Amino acid sequence: MLAVVQVVLLYRVRWQIEMVFKLWKSYCGLGRIAGIRRERVLTELYAKMIGIVLTHFLIAPLRMPKGAGVNREISPVQVRQILRRFACQTNQALTSLDALVNVLEKTVLHIARFGFKQKREKNPNVCHALDLVASYLDLTLLVPQPKEALA
C-alpha cells in the first residue's frame, strides 16, 4: 500500500521516536531513580517526566526555525545542556521580572546559536524530509484552516 520511499521515511520517523525515548532514559535520568519507597519513586519519576515534557514544549516553536526548508533542527540534547547552564541564573532572576526576561532572552539566543543538530546535506533530517513529502503530496490541504483564512 505504501511506496518504498514512504516506508523508508516512516522507518526514519519510528527511529526518531526510539531516539526520543533513549534521550529521556539516558540524558534525563529516567534510567536512574533513587529511592525504594513507592511514593519516592513515583514522585521522582513524575518530576522528571514533567521536566521532560516542559523542555520539549518549550523548544517546539524553535525546533525548525524559518520553516523546514533550511534543513536545520534544534537538538534536545544541546538545548538541555544550555538550559542546565542557565538554570542558576534563571532561579536567581525569579525575583525580578526584568532580570528574568533578560536571562530568558540570553537563553533563547544561546539556543538559536548553539542548539542545533549538525546540518546534513546528503540526508536531510526527519522533520525536513517530512516537510518535503508533505509539500510534494500537498498535505497542507488536509490541515484545518482557520475560519478567517477561508473567508
C-alpha positions in Angstrom: 0.0 0.0 0.0 3.0 2.3 0.5 5.8 3.2 -1.8 9.3 2.3 -0.8 10.2 5.9 -0.3 7.3 6.3 2.1 8.3 3.2 4.1 11.8 4.4 4.4 10.6 7.8 5.6 8.2 6.2 8.2 11.1 4.0 9.4 13.2 7.1 10.0 10.3 8.6 11.9 10.0 5.5 14.0 13.7 5.6 14.7 13.4 9.2 15.8 10.7 8.1 18.3 13.1 5.5 19.7 15.8 8.1 19.9 13.5 10.3 22.0 12.9 7.5 24.5 16.6 6.9 24.6 17.2 10.6 25.2 14.7 10.5 28.1 16.3 7.5 29.6 19.9 8.5 29.2 20.1 12.3 29.4 17.1 12.9 31.6 17.8 10.3 34.2 14.8 8.0 33.8 17.1 5.1 34.0 18.2 6.2 37.5 15.5 6.6 40.1 16.8 7.0 43.7 14.6 5.5 46.4 12.9 2.3 47.4 9.6 3.6 48.7 6.8 3.6 46.1 5.9 7.3 46.8 9.5 8.5 46.5 10.0 6.6 43.2 6.7 7.9 41.7 7.5 11.5 42.8 10.9 11.5 41.2 9.6 9.8 38.1 6.7 12.3 37.7 9.1 15.3 38.4 11.5 14.1 35.7 8.6 13.5 33.2 7.2 17.0 33.9 10.7 18.4 33.2 11.0 16.4 30.0 7.5 17.5 28.7 8.2 21.1 29.6 11.5 21.1 27.8 10.0 19.6 24.7 7.1 22.0 24.9 9.4 25.0 25.2 11.7 24.0 22.3 8.8 23.0 20.0 8.4 26.6 18.5 12.2 26.7 17.9 12.6 23.2 16.6 12.7 24.2 12.9 13.3 27.9 12.5 12.2 29.8 9.4 10.4 26.8 8.0 11.6 23.3 7.2 13.4 24.4 4.0 16.5 25.4 5.9 17.2 21.8 6.9 18.2 22.8 10.5 16.7 21.2 13.6 17.1 22.0 17.3 18.9 19.3 19.3 17.1 18.4 22.5 20.5 17.3 23.9 22.1 20.7 23.2 19.0 22.6 24.5 19.1 20.5 27.7 22.8 21.5 28.2 22.1 25.1 27.5 19.1 25.1 29.9 21.2 23.5 32.5 23.9 26.1 32.0 21.4 28.9 32.6 19.4 27.2 35.4 21.1 29.0 38.3 20.8 32.4 36.6 17.1 31.7 35.9 16.5 30.7 39.5 18.2 33.9 40.8 16.2 36.1 38.4 12.8 34.9 39.6 12.6 37.8 42.0 12.7 40.4 39.2 10.7 40.4 36.0 13.3 42.4 34.1 16.1 40.1 35.2 14.0 37.0 34.3 13.3 38.4 30.8 17.0 39.2 30.4 18.1 35.7 31.4 15.4 34.1 29.2 16.5 36.2 26.2 20.1 35.1 26.7 19.0 31.5 26.9 17.0 31.7 23.7 19.9 33.4 21.9 22.2 30.6 23.0 19.7 28.0 21.8 19.4 29.8 18.5 23.1 29.9 18.1 24.4 26.7 19.7 21.3 24.4 20.0 21.2 22.9 16.5 21.9 19.5 15.2 24.6 19.4 12.6 23.4 20.3 9.1 23.1 17.4 6.8 23.5 17.9 3.1 23.2 14.3 1.9 20.4 13.0 4.2 18.0 15.7 5.4 16.8 15.5 9.0 13.5 13.7 9.6 11.4 16.9 10.1 12.8 18.3 6.8 12.1 15.1 5.0 8.5 15.0 6.3 8.1 18.6 5.2 9.4 17.8 1.7 7.0 14.8 1.5 4.1 16.9 2.8 4.8 19.7 0.2 5.2 17.1 -2.5 1.9 15.5 -1.6 0.3 18.9 -0.8 -0.8 17.7 2.6 -1.3 21.2 3.7 -4.8 20.8 2.2 -5.5 18.2 4.9 -4.7 20.7 7.8 -7.8 22.5 9.0 -7.6 26.2 8.1 -8.8 29.0 10.4 -12.2 30.4 9.6 -10.8 33.8 8.6 -8.4 32.2 6.2 -11.3 30.5 4.4 -13.3 33.7 4.0 
